Amino acid sequence: MSTSLGRRATGPMARGRYSRTVRLSSTATSGYNRRTPLPPSEETLTLLQTYENLSPQPVPLRTVLSFGEQLSPESAVASAHFTLTEIPKRLAQRALATYPAPTNIEENRAFTRRLESLVDAHSDDIPILAKGFRESARYITPAATSAFLDEIIRSRIAVRLIAEQHIAVSHAIETPHAGGALTRELGIVNKKTSPKELINMCARFVTELSDATLGTSPRLVLEGDLDATFPYVPVHLEYILTEVLKNSYRATVEHHHDDPGPLPPVVVTIASSLLPPSPQRPAYMSIRIRDQGGGVSPANMKKIFSYAFTTADSKGALSPTGDDGLDGGPYAAQHVGGIAAIGDDSGAGSLFGEITGKGLQTGLGSIAGLGYGLPLARLYASYFGGGSGLELVPLYRFGTDVFIKLRALDMKGGDEVMI
């Protein structure tokens, strides 16, 4: 019997002690040893049961952000206590459940390093899940798949928001701005998120990806409230924009493949509805992405937001991350940090190489393939509630309009933002 395993074992179990070794006979030149770990200890089982019984409850986003409003060593330690309270309830994982709560800034520094390592270790969870569901699709209904993934990905978003907010606060303590005063507000929410800047950045990436994959790309036209800004999580908007633009660019190129003349442009309109919010009405930022890529057939519209549904052949798609066309969402290939940023130490010359080399917080992946792009984009768009979301309106055989409505996270209007 020939045995081949394509993935290296990682994580705590890969480095722990083992009780026995099972040898799998193989026709290969050398055998493969698979070690079976010891059963969980009684202490571990007790801890897991304790945190399993503490069902996670939504927490106000205001609470998560408050630790960065008046930055100080005390606020960083308080953020660490909050993180150690909330994340284990969502993960039931002993790695943090047994971690002692920091009492000073030195202990918080060690805790933050540990938290960063956990964030990095779980950066490819969504691609792994995607591979598993793809391989088991014949045994699980699409409805069951969607229900499971929606729940687990929402929980993952909350965990990442809490973890990255604490990491951002702790990093700011170590690198205060000029003058040494720790008073600036920072973290996962950028109060001046610019849709125009993010659209241009994502469009440059998608353009190079389209040129490399399909041989050409349509022109981008930006219109509307180009100077508008609003408080939001930039990494979420980057992922949403990248996924929608990838679909629009590919559809436009393929639909007009045999047409003479230039490709019709992809038109993006920014509409700010940041009116003075009321207790009943939060403020929004709206974005419409319009293409002439032939639209979506009525038969496919029922499945367009289903996980793993795709109209593309992933075998022919370019994957700049080297992950077989899998796209892990906005945290799949990012550097740890609260706000999207490009590093300074990559020697890549082009934007395409720059993004893939520096881990820009966009949804890196193939231009088409697995089919998780739109469902994940809609999940991120609707995550903060209040009527936000993503809607796709096709005009079959002509094109598609995608409407993105995002709630401004200024905490001034509507119900409390919960995560």
Secondary structure as a PSIPRED ss2 file (coil, helix, strand):
# PSIPRED VFORMAT (PSIPRED V4.0)

   1 M C   1.000  0.000  0.000
   2 S C   1.000  0.000  0.000
   3 T C   1.000  0.000  0.000
   4 S C   1.000  0.000  0.000
   5 L C   1.000  0.000  0.000
   6 G C   1.000  0.000  0.000
   7 R C   1.000  0.000  0.000
   8 R C   1.000  0.000  0.000
   9 A C   1.000  0.000  0.000
  10 T C   1.000  0.000  0.000
  11 G C   1.000  0.000  0.000
  12 P H   0.000  1.000  0.000
  13 M H   0.000  1.000  0.000
  14 A H   0.000  1.000  0.000
  15 R H   0.000  1.000  0.000
  16 G C   1.000  0.000  0.000
  17 R C   1.000  0.000  0.000
  18 Y E   0.000  0.000  1.000
  19 S E   0.000  0.000  1.000
  20 R E   0.000  0.000  1.000
  21 T E   0.000  0.000  1.000
  22 V E   0.000  0.000  1.000
  23 R E   0.000  0.000  1.000
  24 L E   0.000  0.000  1.000
  25 S C   1.000  0.000  0.000
  26 S C   1.000  0.000  0.000
  27 T C   1.000  0.000  0.000
  28 A C   1.000  0.000  0.000
  29 T C   1.000  0.000  0.000
  30 S C   1.000  0.000  0.000
  31 G C   1.000  0.000  0.000
  32 Y E   0.000  0.000  1.000
  33 N E   0.000  0.000  1.000
  34 R E   0.000  0.000  1.000
  35 R E   0.000  0.000  1.000
  36 T E   0.000  0.000  1.000
  37 P E   0.000  0.000  1.000
  38 L C   1.000  0.000  0.000
  39 P C   1.000  0.000  0.000
  40 P C   1.000  0.000  0.000
  41 S C   1.000  0.000  0.000
  42 E H   0.000  1.000  0.000
  43 E H   0.000  1.000  0.000
  44 T H   0.000  1.000  0.000
  45 L H   0.000  1.000  0.000
  46 T H   0.000  1.000  0.000
  47 L H   0.000  1.000  0.000
  48 L H   0.000  1.000  0.000
  49 Q H   0.000  1.000  0.000
  50 T H   0.000  1.000  0.000
  51 Y H   0.000  1.000  0.000
  52 E H   0.000  1.000  0.000
  53 N H   0.000  1.000  0.000
  54 L C   1.000  0.000  0.000
  55 S C   1.000  0.000  0.000
  56 P C   1.000  0.000  0.000
  57 Q C   1.000  0.000  0.000
  58 P C   1.000  0.000  0.000
  59 V C   1.000  0.000  0.000
  60 P E   0.000  0.000  1.000
  61 L H   0.000  1.000  0.000
  62 R H   0.000  1.000  0.000
  63 T H   0.000  1.000  0.000
  64 V H   0.000  1.000  0.000
  65 L H   0.000  1.000  0.000
  66 S H   0.000  1.000  0.000
  67 F C   1.000  0.000  0.000
  68 G C   1.000  0.000  0.000
  69 E C   1.000  0.000  0.000
  70 Q C   1.000  0.000  0.000
  71 L C   1.000  0.000  0.000
  72 S C   1.000  0.000  0.000
  73 P H   0.000  1.000  0.000
  74 E H   0.000  1.000  0.000
  75 S H   0.000  1.000  0.000
  76 A H   0.000  1.000  0.000
  77 V H   0.000  1.000  0.000
  78 A H   0.000  1.000  0.000
  79 S H   0.000  1.000  0.000
  80 A H   0.000  1.000  0.000
  81 H H   0.000  1.000  0.000
  82 F H   0.000  1.000  0.000
  83 T H   0.000  1.000  0.000
  84 L H   0.000  1.000  0.000
  85 T H   0.000  1.000  0.000
  86 E H   0.000  1.000  0.000
  87 I H   0.000  1.000  0.000
  88 P H   0.000  1.000  0.000
  89 K H   0.000  1.000  0.000
  90 R H   0.000  1.000  0.000
  91 L H   0.000  1.000  0.000
  92 A C   1.000  0.000  0.000
  93 Q C   1.000  0.000  0.000
  94 R H   0.000  1.000  0.000
  95 A H   0.000  1.000  0.000
  96 L H   0.000  1.000  0.000
  97 A H   0.000  1.000  0.000
  98 T C   1.000  0.000  0.000
  99 Y C   1.000  0.000  0.000
 100 P C   1.000  0.000  0.000
 101 A C   1.000  0.000  0.000
 102 P C   1.000  0.000  0.000
 103 T C   1.000  0.000  0.000
 104 N C   1.000  0.000  0.000
 105 I H   0.000  1.000  0.000
 106 E H   0.000  1.000  0.000
 107 E H   0.000  1.000  0.000
 108 N H   0.000  1.000  0.000
 109 R H   0.000  1.000  0.000
 110 A H   0.000  1.000  0.000
 111 F H   0.000  1.000  0.000
 112 T H   0.000  1.000  0.000
 113 R H   0.000  1.000  0.000
 114 R H   0.000  1.000  0.000
 115 L H   0.000  1.000  0.000
 116 E H   0.000  1.000  0.000
 117 S H   0.000  1.000  0.000
 118 L H   0.000  1.000  0.000
 119 V H   0.000  1.000  0.000
 120 D H   0.000  1.000  0.000
 121 A H   0.000  1.000  0.000
 122 H C   1.000  0.000  0.000
 123 S C   1.000  0.000  0.000
 124 D C   1.000  0.000  0.000
 125 D H   0.000  1.000  0.000
 126 I H   0.000  1.000  0.000
 127 P H   0.000  1.000  0.000
 128 I H   0.000  1.000  0.000
 129 L H   0.000  1.000  0.000
 130 A H   0.000  1.000  0.000
 131 K H   0.000  1.000  0.000
 132 G H   0.000  1.000  0.000
 133 F H   0.000  1.000  0.000
 134 R H   0.000  1.000  0.000
 135 E H   0.000  1.000  0.000
 136 S C   1.000  0.000  0.000
 137 A H   0.000  1.000  0.000
 138 R H   0.000  1.000  0.000
 139 Y H   0.000  1.000  0.000
 140 I C   1.000  0.000  0.000
 141 T C   1.000  0.000  0.000
 142 P H   0.000  1.000  0.000
 143 A H   0.000  1.000  0.000
 144 A H   0.000  1.000  0.000
 145 T H   0.000  1.000  0.000
 146 S H   0.000  1.000  0.000
 147 A H   0.000  1.000  0.000
 148 F H   0.000  1.000  0.000
 149 L H   0.000  1.000  0.000
 150 D H   0.000  1.000  0.000
 151 E H   0.000  1.000  0.000
 152 I H   0.000  1.000  0.000
 153 I H   0.000  1.000  0.000
 154 R H   0.000  1.000  0.000
 155 S H   0.000  1.000  0.000
 156 R H   0.000  1.000  0.000
 157 I H   0.000  1.000  0.000
 158 A H   0.000  1.000  0.000
 159 V H   0.000  1.000  0.000
 160 R H   0.000  1.000  0.000
 161 L H   0.000  1.000  0.000
 162 I H   0.000  1.000  0.000
 163 A H   0.000  1.000  0.000
 164 E H   0.000  1.000  0.000
 165 Q H   0.000  1.000  0.000
 166 H H   0.000  1.000  0.000
 167 I H   0.000  1.000  0.000
 168 A H   0.000  1.000  0.000
 169 V H   0.000  1.000  0.000
 170 S H   0.000  1.000  0.000
 171 H H   0.000  1.000  0.000
 172 A H   0.000  1.000  0.000
 173 I H   0.000  1.000  0.000
 174 E H   0.000  1.000  0.000
 175 T C   1.000  0.000  0.000
 176 P C   1.000  0.000  0.000
 177 H C   1.000  0.000  0.000
 178 A C   1.000  0.000  0.000
 179 G C   1.000  0.000  0.000
 180 G C   1.000  0.000  0.000
 181 A C   1.000  0.000  0.000
 182 L C   1.000  0.000  0.000
 183 T C   1.000  0.000  0.000
 184 R C   1.000  0.000  0.000
 185 E C   1.000  0.000  0.000
 186 L C   1.000  0.000  0.000
 187 G C   1.000  0.000  0.000
 188 I C   1.000  0.000  0.000
 189 V C   1.000  0.000  0.000
 190 N E   0.000  0.000  1.000
 191 K E   0.000  0.000  1.000
 192 K E   0.000  0.000  1.000
 193 T E   0.000  0.000  1.000
 194 S C   1.000  0.000  0.000
 195 P H   0.000  1.000  0.000
 196 K H   0.000  1.000  0.000
 197 E H   0.000  1.000  0.000
 198 L H   0.000  1.000  0.000
 199 I H   0.000  1.000  0.000
 200 N H   0.000  1.000  0.000
 201 M H   0.000  1.000  0.000
 202 C H   0.000  1.000  0.000
 203 A H   0.000  1.000  0.000
 204 R H   0.000  1.000  0.000
 205 F H   0.000  1.000  0.000
 206 V H   0.000  1.000  0.000
 207 T H   0.000  1.000  0.000
 208 E H   0.000  1.000  0.000
 209 L H   0.000  1.000  0.000
 210 S H   0.000  1.000  0.000
 211 D H   0.000  1.000  0.000
 212 A H   0.000  1.000  0.000
 213 T H   0.000  1.000  0.000
 214 L H   0.000  1.000  0.000
 215 G C   1.000  0.000  0.000
 216 T C   1.000  0.000  0.000
 217 S C   1.000  0.000  0.000
 218 P C   1.000  0.000  0.000
 219 R C   1.000  0.000  0.000
 220 L E   0.000  0.000  1.000
 221 V E   0.000  0.000  1.000
 222 L E   0.000  0.000  1.000
 223 E E   0.000  0.000  1.000
 224 G E   0.000  0.000  1.000
 225 D C   1.000  0.000  0.000
 226 L C   1.000  0.000  0.000
 227 D C   1.000  0.000  0.000
 228 A C   1.000  0.000  0.000
 229 T C   1.000  0.000  0.000
 230 F E   0.000  0.000  1.000
 231 P E   0.000  0.000  1.000
 232 Y E   0.000  0.000  1.000
 233 V C   1.000  0.000  0.000
 234 P H   0.000  1.000  0.000
 235 V H   0.000  1.000  0.000
 236 H H   0.000  1.000  0.000
 237 L H   0.000  1.000  0.000
 238 E H   0.000  1.000  0.000
 239 Y H   0.000  1.000  0.000
 240 I H   0.000  1.000  0.000
 241 L H   0.000  1.000  0.000
 242 T H   0.000  1.000  0.000
 243 E H   0.000  1.000  0.000
 244 V H   0.000  1.000  0.000
 245 L H   0.000  1.000  0.000
 246 K H   0.000  1.000  0.000
 247 N H   0.000  1.000  0.000
 248 S H   0.000  1.000  0.000
 249 Y H   0.000  1.000  0.000
 250 R H   0.000  1.000  0.000
 251 A H   0.000  1.000  0.000
 252 T H   0.000  1.000  0.000
 253 V H   0.000  1.000  0.000
 254 E H   0.000  1.000  0.000
 255 H H   0.000  1.000  0.000
 256 H C   1.000  0.000  0.000
 257 H C   1.000  0.000  0.000
 258 D C   1.000  0.000  0.000
 259 D C   1.000  0.000  0.000
 260 P C   1.000  0.000  0.000
 261 G C   1.000  0.000  0.000
 262 P C   1.000  0.000  0.000
 263 L C   1.000  0.000  0.000
 264 P C   1.000  0.000  0.000
 265 P C   1.000  0.000  0.000
 266 V E   0.000  0.000  1.000
 267 V E   0.000  0.000  1.000
 268 V E   0.000  0.000  1.000
 269 T E   0.000  0.000  1.000
 270 I E   0.000  0.000  1.000
 271 A E   0.000  0.000  1.000
 272 S E   0.000  0.000  1.000
 273 S E   0.000  0.000  1.000
 274 L C   1.000  0.000  0.000
 275 L C   1.000  0.000  0.000
 276 P C   1.000  0.000  0.000
 277 P C   1.000  0.000  0.000
 278 S E   0.000  0.000  1.000
 279 P C   1.000  0.000  0.000
 280 Q C   1.000  0.000  0.000
 281 R E   0.000  0.000  1.000
 282 P C   1.000  0.000  0.000
 283 A C   1.000  0.000  0.000
 284 Y E   0.000  0.000  1.000
 285 M E   0.000  0.000  1.000
 286 S E   0.000  0.000  1.000
 287 I E   0.000  0.000  1.000
 288 R E   0.000  0.000  1.000
 289 I E   0.000  0.000  1.000
 290 R E   0.000  0.000  1.000
 291 D E   0.000  0.000  1.000
 292 Q C   1.000  0.000  0.000
 293 G C   1.000  0.000  0.000
 294 G C   1.000  0.000  0.000
 295 G C   1.000  0.000  0.000
 296 V C   1.000  0.000  0.000
 297 S C   1.000  0.000  0.000
 298 P H   0.000  1.000  0.000
 299 A H   0.000  1.000  0.000
 300 N H   0.000  1.000  0.000
 301 M H   0.000  1.000  0.000
 302 K C   1.000  0.000  0.000
 303 K C   1.000  0.000  0.000
 304 I C   1.000  0.000  0.000
 305 F C   1.000  0.000  0.000
 306 S C   1.000  0.000  0.000
 307 Y C   1.000  0.000  0.000
 308 A C   1.000  0.000  0.000
 309 F C   1.000  0.000  0.000
 310 T C   1.000  0.000  0.000
 311 T C   1.000  0.000  0.000
 312 A C   1.000  0.000  0.000
 313 D C   1.000  0.000  0.000
 314 S H   0.000  1.000  0.000
 315 K H   0.000  1.000  0.000
 316 G H   0.000  1.000  0.000
 317 A C   1.000  0.000  0.000
 318 L C   1.000  0.000  0.000
 319 S C   1.000  0.000  0.000
 320 P C   1.000  0.000  0.000
 321 T C   1.000  0.000  0.000
 322 G C   1.000  0.000  0.000
 323 D C   1.000  0.000  0.000
 324 D C   1.000  0.000  0.000
 325 G C   1.000  0.000  0.000
 326 L C   1.000  0.000  0.000
 327 D C   1.000  0.000  0.000
 328 G C   1.000  0.000  0.000
 329 G C   1.000  0.000  0.000
 330 P C   1.000  0.000  0.000
 331 Y C   1.000  0.000  0.000
 332 A C   1.000  0.000  0.000
 333 A C   1.000  0.000  0.000
 334 Q C   1.000  0.000  0.000
 335 H C   1.000  0.000  0.000
 336 V C   1.000  0.000  0.000
 337 G C   1.000  0.000  0.000
 338 G C   1.000  0.000  0.000
 339 I C   1.000  0.000  0.000
 340 A C   1.000  0.000  0.000
 341 A C   1.000  0.000  0.000
 342 I C   1.000  0.000  0.000
 343 G C   1.000  0.000  0.000
 344 D C   1.000  0.000  0.000
 345 D C   1.000  0.000  0.000
 346 S C   1.000  0.000  0.000
 347 G C   1.000  0.000  0.000
 348 A C   1.000  0.000  0.000
 349 G C   1.000  0.000  0.000
 350 S C   1.000  0.000  0.000
 351 L H   0.000  1.000  0.000
 352 F H   0.000  1.000  0.000
 353 G H   0.000  1.000  0.000
 354 E H   0.000  1.000  0.000
 355 I H   0.000  1.000  0.000
 356 T H   0.000  1.000  0.000
 357 G H   0.000  1.000  0.000
 358 K H   0.000  1.000  0.000
 359 G C   1.000  0.000  0.000
 360 L C   1.000  0.000  0.000
 361 Q C   1.000  0.000  0.000
 362 T C   1.000  0.000  0.000
 363 G C   1.000  0.000  0.000
 364 L C   1.000  0.000  0.000
 365 G C   1.000  0.000  0.000
 366 S C   1.000  0.000  0.000
 367 I C   1.000  0.000  0.000
 368 A C   1.000  0.000  0.000
 369 G C   1.000  0.000  0.000
 370 L C   1.000  0.000  0.000
 371 G C   1.000  0.000  0.000
 372 Y C   1.000  0.000  0.000
 373 G H   0.000  1.000  0.000
 374 L H   0.000  1.000  0.000
 375 P H   0.000  1.000  0.000
 376 L H   0.000  1.000  0.000
 377 A H   0.000  1.000  0.000
 378 R H   0.000  1.000  0.000
 379 L H   0.000  1.000  0.000
 380 Y H   0.000  1.000  0.000
 381 A H   0.000  1.000  0.000
 382 S H   0.000  1.000  0.000
 383 Y C   1.000  0.000  0.000
 384 F C   1.000  0.000  0.000
 385 G C   1.000  0.000  0.000
 386 G C   1.000  0.000  0.000
 387 G C   1.000  0.000  0.000
 388 S C   1.000  0.000  0.000
 389 G E   0.000  0.000  1.000
 390 L E   0.000  0.000  1.000
 391 E E   0.000  0.000  1.000
 392 L E   0.000  0.000  1.000
 393 V E   0.000  0.000  1.000
 394 P E   0.000  0.000  1.000
 395 L E   0.000  0.000  1.000
 396 Y C   1.000  0.000  0.000
 397 R C   1.000  0.000  0.000
 398 F C   1.000  0.000  0.000
 399 G E   0.000  0.000  1.000
 400 T E   0.000  0.000  1.000
 401 D E   0.000  0.000  1.000
 402 V E   0.000  0.000  1.000
 403 F E   0.000  0.000  1.000
 404 I E   0.000  0.000  1.000
 405 K E   0.000  0.000  1.000
 406 L E   0.000  0.000  1.000
 407 R E   0.000  0.000  1.000
 408 A C   1.000  0.000  0.000
 409 L C   1.000  0.000  0.000
 410 D C   1.000  0.000  0.000
 411 M C   1.000  0.000  0.000
 412 K C   1.000  0.000  0.000
 413 G C   1.000  0.000  0.000
 414 G C   1.000  0.000  0.000
 415 D C   1.000  0.000  0.000
 416 E C   1.000  0.000  0.000
 417 V C   1.000  0.000  0.000
 418 M E   0.000  0.000  1.000
 419 I C   1.000  0.000  0.000
